[in-house]
């Protein structure tokens, strides 16, 4: 086969017959415009049987074929652009296939226009071999697209169940690959858009963009490029999410202006693809080297192999080192193996990650329960102090009554009526003591069902439980209730416990700041249509930034020997997780303001 490069792009067959052809390909790599080549094939002693000239190449934009015998054109096929399938010279089996039905010695001249640097691989096949080849290709492609469809729905089911974001981009990648190869194999034209060939060209750009956006997002998430390779991550994101869509948009616009320019846009997209693939390979290799876990190494290695094969395919499309049919089959095998392997490994990794998260949640729950028990024990200490304080007076009264009975008995003045009166008084005092214990200890009994309760009752009970602490530290308090009928639904005892935590937090802050005029202000009102309890102190406010960090465990505004920082964490857990309400904090005037909303 001989070659001649038409630099003028204007030569006709009559002009080319007198040109000197070369036996070597003369490809100018620096040329990024459309190339026009003439190929000459000499056929000797053709017996006139059914032979097919097969040029199955996606990269050809236009092709014309001339049969020359005795320096004259005896037959020609003006095929024109590749998607005009109505041309007589094009069989139904392939993009470019021409019957060779001339006997004797003759020459074939092919005029080929291509935006790419590669020249097609041309084969002359018998009709039987050609049909077998096409049947094999059809079976192979059917199996490939069927398998690809199965893997798409497999990953779709996992995404629907798990709602994991990375599967969304992997589904986009599979969908884009399916559409791109469906276009590449010519099925979009022959099956769907025979009358509207430009539609398939436009879909090519759309599929191309979907592939590289999806692959980029998938790779950056799976291989943590933002954390491990930030600079490469930024370049990759800019290229795939900005430059590739821009080139695709230009290609779509050019399709309405000049169809010849579409192929140039495709070539520049191919250059972008090579650059993106190189970036992804670099990011994945860095991830592979940084990981010691065997599963991470396996799926990153699989992705590296897939990207290398894709890179070789893209380079071959540009320069044509290997038959594109062979490279296409290698790519398809690689895609299927990669998708099956990656789908299974990612599913396993997600399962393993879920199990680890579950174990972590259980561990965190155990820690929360431990902290909650510690908090309740601290509250129990407050209750014991309050009970002791409440018992002082009745115990003193009982002691006085006992002494009075003894004195009266010694003086012989004890009557039955007097004895009954004193015993009744002692009984009243012991009943008061019993009621006090029941009142305080009821706070610690478990509550399993939600109930409706008034906010003013909760505040009064919490203040009553901590009355000793208020009086001992000379802290004043005021309850401002807009409406005593304001109520909410939840676990009343837990709600009271949260109020106690917030009060203790305010008292500790006031004592820590050594405030002279100590006060805590309670306000009960409505926030929209929801109940709101505000607890405000004058301890100088919260210095932690951001302020919501105060609710994290082991974060405290007080000295470490004063407060462990778990109280507010527990309060937020109870209010928001157990009762679906909201606990907020802010600096307010000369102190802090905590609000329970809901």
Residue pairs with C-beta under 8 A, 6 or more apart in sequence:
1 23
1 39
1 40
1 41
1 122
2 21
2 22
2 23
2 39
2 40
2 41
3 21
3 22
3 23
3 24
3 25
3 26
3 37
3 38
3 39
3 40
3 119
4 16
4 19
4 20
4 21
4 22
4 37
4 38
4 39
4 40
5 26
5 28
5 35
5 36
5 37
5 38
6 16
6 36
6 37
6 38
6 111
9 34
9 36
9 113
11 19
11 38
13 66
13 68
13 73
13 76
13 109
13 111
16 38
16 109
16 111
17 68
17 71
17 109
19 38
21 38
21 40
25 119
27 35
27 117
27 118
27 119
27 319
28 35
28 117
29 117
29 319
31 117
32 264
32 267
32 268
33 264
34 61
34 113
34 114
34 115
34 260
34 263
34 264
35 113
35 114
35 115
35 116
35 117
36 111
36 112
36 113
37 111
37 112
37 114
37 119
38 109
38 110
38 111
38 112
39 108
39 109
39 110
39 112
39 119
39 122
40 107
40 108
40 109
40 110
41 107
41 108
41 110
41 122
42 105
42 107
43 100
43 102
43 105
43 106
43 107
43 108
43 124
44 105
45 104
45 105
46 100
46 102
46 103
46 104
46 105
46 106
47 103
48 101
48 102
48 103
49 126
49 127
50 99
50 101
50 126
50 127
51 99
51 100
51 101
51 124
51 125
51 126
51 127
52 91
52 97
52 98
52 99
52 100
52 124
52 125
52 126
52 127
52 130
53 65
53 97
53 98
53 99
53 100
53 108
53 122
53 123
53 124
54 94
54 96
54 97
54 122
54 123
54 124
54 125
54 130
54 133
55 63
55 94
55 95
55 96
55 97
55 98
55 110
55 120
55 121
55 122
55 123
56 94
56 95
56 96
56 97
56 324
56 325
57 95
57 96
57 120
57 121
57 324
58 95
58 184
58 186
58 317
58 324
59 114
59 115
59 116
59 118
59 120
59 317
59 320
59 324
60 82
60 95
60 96
60 112
60 113
60 114
60 120
61 81
61 82
61 113
61 114
61 115
61 260
61 263
62 79
62 80
62 81
62 82
62 111
62 112
62 113
63 79
63 82
63 96
63 110
63 111
63 112
63 113
64 76
64 77
64 78
64 79
64 80
64 110
64 111
65 76
65 77
65 79
65 89
65 98
65 108
65 109
65 110
65 111
66 73
66 75
66 76
66 108
66 109
66 110
66 111
67 73
67 74
67 75
67 76
67 102
67 106
67 107
67 108
68 74
68 106
68 107
68 108
68 109
69 102
69 104
69 105
69 106
69 107
74 102
74 106
75 102
77 87
77 88
77 89
77 98
78 87
79 87
79 89
79 90
79 96
80 87
81 197
81 259
82 95
82 96
83 189
83 197
83 198
83 200
83 201
84 90
84 197
85 189
85 190
85 194
85 197
89 98
90 96
90 97
90 98
91 97
91 98
91 99
92 190
93 130
93 131
93 134
94 134
94 186
95 186
96 120
97 130
100 108
100 124
110 122
112 119
112 120
114 263
115 263
115 264
115 266
115 267
116 263
116 267
116 270
116 317
116 318
116 320
117 318
117 319
117 320
118 316
118 317
118 318
118 319
118 320
118 321
118 324
119 320
120 320
120 324
121 320
121 323
121 324
121 325
125 133
140 329
140 332
141 185
141 187
144 181
144 332
144 336
145 178
145 181
145 182
147 336
147 340
148 174
148 177
148 178
148 335
148 336
148 339
149 178
151 174
151 336
151 339
151 340
151 343
152 171
152 174
152 175
152 178
154 343
155 167
155 170
155 171
155 174
155 343
156 171
158 164
158 167
158 343
158 347
158 350
159 167
159 168
159 171
162 350
164 350
165 221
166 218
166 221
166 222
166 346
167 346
169 213
169 214
169 215
169 217
169 218
169 221
170 214
170 218
170 342
170 343
170 346
171 214
172 210
172 213
172 214
172 217
173 210
173 211
173 214
173 215
173 218
174 339
175 210
175 214
176 207
176 208
176 209
176 210
176 211
176 212
176 214
177 211
177 335
179 203
179 206
179 207
179 210
180 204
180 207
180 208
180 211
181 332
182 188
183 200
183 203
183 204
183 207
184 328
188 200
188 203
189 197
189 200
192 200
193 199
193 200
198 255
198 259
201 255
201 262
202 252
202 255
204 266
205 248
205 249
205 251
205 252
205 265
205 269
206 248
208 244
208 248
208 269
208 273
209 244
209 245
209 248
212 240
212 244
212 272
212 273
212 276
213 240
213 241
213 244
213 245
215 240
215 276
215 280
216 236
216 237
216 240
216 241
216 276
216 280
219 225
219 236
219 280
219 283
219 284
219 303
220 226
220 233
220 236
220 237
220 283
222 299
222 303
222 346
223 283
223 284
223 287
223 300
223 303
224 287
225 232
225 233
225 236
225 283
225 287
226 233
228 283
228 286
228 287
228 290
229 282
229 283
229 286
232 279
232 282
232 283
233 283
235 279
236 276
236 279
236 280
236 283
239 272
239 275
239 276
239 279
240 276
243 272
244 269
244 272
244 273
244 276
247 265
247 268
247 269
247 272
248 265
248 269
250 265
251 262
251 265
251 266
251 269
254 261
254 262
254 264
254 265
255 262
267 318
270 314
270 317
270 318
271 318
273 314
274 311
274 314
274 315
274 318
277 307
277 310
277 311
277 314
278 311
280 303
280 307
281 304
281 307
281 308
281 311
284 300
284 303
284 304
284 307
285 304
287 296
287 300
288 296
288 297
288 300
288 301
288 304
291 297
291 300
295 345
295 348
295 349
295 352
296 349
298 345
299 341
299 342
299 345
299 346
299 349
302 338
302 341
302 342
302 345
303 338
303 342
305 334
305 338
306 334
306 335
306 338
306 342
309 330
309 331
309 334
310 331
310 334
312 327
313 327
313 328
313 330
313 331
315 321
316 322
316 324
316 327
317 324
317 327
367 553
368 570
368 573
371 553
371 566
371 569
371 570
372 570
372 573
374 566
375 497
375 501
375 566
375 567
375 570
376 444
376 497
379 443
379 497
379 500
380 444
382 465
382 466
382 468
382 469
382 500
382 504
383 440
383 441
383 443
383 444
383 465
385 468
385 469
386 440
386 464
386 465
386 466
386 467
386 468
387 436
387 437
387 440
389 467
389 468
390 433
390 436
391 433
391 436
394 429
394 430
394 432
394 433
395 429
395 433
397 425
397 429
398 426
398 429
398 430
401 422
401 425
401 426
401 429
402 426
404 422
405 414
405 419
405 422
408 414
408 418
440 465
442 493
443 461
443 465
443 493
443 496
443 497
444 493
445 493
447 491
447 492
447 493
447 494
450 489
450 490
450 491
450 579
451 489
451 490
451 491
451 492
452 487
452 488
452 489
453 487
453 488
453 489
453 490
453 492
453 495
454 484
454 485
454 486
454 487
455 481
455 486
455 487
455 488
455 524
455 531
455 533
456 479
456 481
456 484
456 486
456 524
458 492
458 495
458 496
458 499
458 533
459 479
459 481
459 499
459 522
459 524
459 533
460 479
461 496
462 496
462 499
462 500
462 503
463 470
463 477
463 479
463 503
463 522
465 496
465 500
466 500
466 503
466 504
466 507
469 475
469 504
469 507
470 476
470 477
470 507
473 507
473 510
473 511
473 518
474 518
475 507
475 510
475 518
475 519
475 520
476 518
476 519
476 520
477 519
477 520
477 521
477 522
478 519
478 520
478 521
478 522
479 522
479 524
480 521
480 522
480 523
480 524
481 523
481 524
482 523
482 524
482 525
482 526
483 524
483 525
483 526
486 524
486 525
486 526
486 531
487 531
488 495
488 531
488 581
488 598
490 578
490 579
490 581
491 578
491 579
494 574
494 578
494 579
495 574
495 575
495 579
495 596
497 571
497 574
498 571
498 574
498 575
498 583
498 596
499 533
499 535
499 596
501 567
501 568
501 570
501 571
502 535
502 568
502 571
502 594
503 520
503 535
504 567
505 563
505 567
505 568
505 594
506 520
506 535
506 537
506 539
506 591
506 592
506 594
507 520
508 558
508 562
508 563
509 537
509 539
509 540
509 557
509 558
509 591
509 592
510 518
510 520
510 537
510 538
510 539
512 539
512 557
512 558
512 559
512 562
513 539
513 540
515 538
515 539
515 540
517 538
518 538
519 537
519 538
520 535
520 536
520 537
521 534
521 535
521 536
521 537
522 533
522 534
522 535
522 536
523 533
523 534
523 536
524 531
524 532
524 533
524 534
525 532
525 534
526 532
527 595
527 597
530 597
530 598
531 597
531 598
532 595
532 596
532 597
533 595
533 596
534 593
534 594
534 595
535 593
535 594
535 595
536 588
536 589
536 591
536 592
536 593
536 594
537 591
537 592
538 589
538 590
538 591
539 591
539 592
540 590
540 591
541 587
541 588
541 590
541 591
541 592
542 550
542 557
542 585
542 587
542 592
543 557
544 550
544 555
544 557
547 585
547 586
547 587
548 585
549 555
550 556
550 557
550 568
550 585
551 568
551 569
551 571
551 572
551 583
551 585
552 565
552 569
553 565
553 566
553 569
554 564
554 565
554 566
555 565
555 569
556 562
556 563
556 564
556 565
568 585
571 583
572 583
575 581
575 582
575 583
575 596
575 598
576 582
576 583
579 598
580 598
581 596
581 597
581 598
582 595
582 596
582 597
582 598
583 594
583 595
583 596
583 597
584 594
584 595
584 597
585 592
585 593
585 594
585 595
586 592
586 593
587 593
